[in-house]
Amino acid sequence: MARRTIESWRLFWVLAIAISTAICLGLPYADFHTARGTEFIILHSVLCALPCLLIAFTASSLATLWPSRSTRWLLANRRYFGLAFASGMSWHFAFVGYYLILFGNPINNRDLTLDLIGLCFLLAMTLTSFRRFARRLNLADWRRLHKMGIYTLWFLPTFFYVDDLRNNWDPFLFGVLIVLFATLILRGIAWAKKSVLPKQISWRSSKKAGVLSSPKS
């Protein structure tokens, strides 16, 4: 019953408050007077928002592979999981802004460029999640933007975590990476199923039609 009542904007607010609460719980462990201490809350905010991104990333795949009431609910509310992720990332970019203002730019240009690319996609996807902005794009361009965007947003934390893991082994980050790659594999399997199944149905239909139209039948 809860799945039927907690949806759309009510779901968004529940998720946004939960993410914000999780981020705030990390504030006592951050030291805003040092660059290293601020980096903690920057990374923590991403981890708190990441589950919503992964749900938005895999919702259609789950519905394809395991159609059920639960997966259909996830797919129907994918937009609100994505918007909740964006709300969580607003904390992240606020902390990044604070970091740059207070400590200059000790971040290397590659990481800063990737972060800006992620911000641009996140803003574009968030705005075009609303009809007022979405109607400025045709359907093909809207789908292209959101497909490129969701893969970019998946790639960025994966890239950063792989980079961090190469420099410093962390079992927790290793576990996060396993989950990230598992979601990509899940999408690949769902894509393969959607691509192969119509061909199999078409082949069987053609074969059946050929048998029925054969002079021997």
C-alpha positions, 0 to 999 in steps of 0.5 A: 500500500505504501508504494501506491501513496508515496509517489510523484512529488510526495516521493521526491520530498521524502527522498530529498529530505532523506538525502539532505538529512544523510548529508547533514549527519556528515557535517560534524565529521567535516573540517571546513577550515582545511581543504582535506576536511572539506573534501570529506563532505564533498565526497560524502554528499555524492555518496548520499545522492548516488542511490537515487541516480542508480535507481533512475539509471536502472528503472527501465532495465528492471521493468524489462527484465523483471516486470512486476508492480514494484518495477513498474512503480520504479519506472513510473517514478523514475523522474522523481528519483532523478530530481531527488538526485539533483537536489542532493547534488546541489549540496555537492556543488555548494560544497565544491563552490565553498572549497574553490572560494576558500582554498583556491583551485587545488583540484586538477583541471581534469577533475574540475572539467569533468565536474563542470560537464556533470553540472551542465548535464545535470542542469539540462536534465533537471530543467527538461524534466519540466514541461515548460522547458521540455517542449522546447526540444523535440522528442528525439533530442529530449531522449538523446539528451537524457540518455547521454546525460544519465550515462555521463552521470553514471560515468563520473562517479565511477571514474573518480572512484576508480581513480581514488581506488588506484591511489588508496585501497578502500574496501567501501569504495570497491563495494560501491564500484561493484554496484556501479558496474553491476548497474551498467551490466544490468542495462546491457542485459536489458538492452540485449533482451529488448533488441533480440526478443523482437527479432525472435518474434519476427523470425517465428512469425515469418516462419509460421507465415511461411508454413501456412502459405506453403503449397504443402500445407 
